[in-house]
Amino acid sequence: MKGRIVVLDSFRGHEAAALIVDGVMQDLIIAGGRKAPPGPGTMFWAVTDRILNEQGSAILRLPEGRAFLRQSKNLRPGQSLLVQVTGHAEPGKATPVTQKPVFKSRFAIVTPGVPGINIARSVKDREMRCALLLLARDIMKDASDGLILRSAVAHGAMDAIAEDIAATLASCERIKGNSAGDRPKLLAKAPGPHLLAWRDWSLPKPDTVVEDARGFEHFGILAEIDRLESPRIDLPDDAFAFIEPTRALIAVDVNTGGDTSPAAALKANIALARALPRALRLRGLGGQITVDFVPVSRRDRQRLERLLKVSFQHDSVDTALVGWTPSGHFELQRKRERLPLFQVLRE
């Protein structure tokens, strides 16, 4: 099954989407239940509750729960703020938010209060860039906000791009025009899995988009989800690894199986380094990640670090490679963009 396939379906009554590349599922998004915390992109009028002067941040009140705002200046208790959720909070902690919201769609990003029109550098054709610029200027002429045209415009029809820009701008203006009041208020929910699939999986352009109530069953995605419930990842030559979330971090333990030779250790570590981005992505895991590789030489450690950089280079989630600890573990810091799969399934 060659090609790039996007499957739009549902899972246990909740909207869901999967990306399959050459017969292998590479990404999975399942909407959380009604008890799920607000996801990235959710917008609120929040009320300032407590100023943390030493940290230069603030705690805000939401309609339910609290939010944490970094780099806050000139705020006062009781002040209303337009904020956007930037990631999923760790259990028991405040939801991270920003005062600089952006409105993303398939073709466009509208940036409130940041004027200017920019086109993705990947759009190389000069005539197309000129046509897109004229189109954008015509739609944005009376707006005080900025616009970024994403790489996907290279494969879009002008009518569809124009409609997308206009709808995104209208959404921005509607949110900005909503009166603040003195109580926290939900303004817009996070985009669902189907919208995220159209928005984030549009490049490279999918060969097939399947919108079918039995798509997950047909493509074996239900069986893959069952396998993802296990913390174990099978690696070549009987090697394996475990990925286990704890309250403090994500622990990854690599094992060689029966062969304890140095060659087997290096081979297992290399296999895990290549498989790790996909394993984390499918499980929706982020935060601090600690990998307990099978012990190898310092030279092989350097090789593993280079391989990890390559593996995460094209991953869709921002991940920083922190490096080796004195005890021989490797640490990463990954953005919490998704609700962990185990939490979704638990609901």
Secondary structure, 3 states (H helix, E strand, C coil): CCCEEEEEEEECCEEEEEEEECCEEEEEEECCCCCCCCCCCCEEEEEEEEEECCCCEEEEECCCCEEEECCCCCCCCCCEEEEEECCCCCCCCCEEEECCCCEECCCEEEECCCCCEEECCCCCCHHHHHHHHHHHHHHHCCCCCEEEECHHHHHCCHHHHHHHHHHHHHHHHHHHCCCCCCCCEEEECCCCHHHHHHHHCCCCCCCEEEECCCHHHHCCHHHHHHHHCCCEEECCCCCEEEEEECCCCEEEEEECCCCCCHHHHHHHHHHHHHHHHHHHHHHCCCEEEEEECCCCCHHHHHHHHHHHHHHHHCCCCCEEEEEECCCCCEEEEECCCCCCHHHHHHC
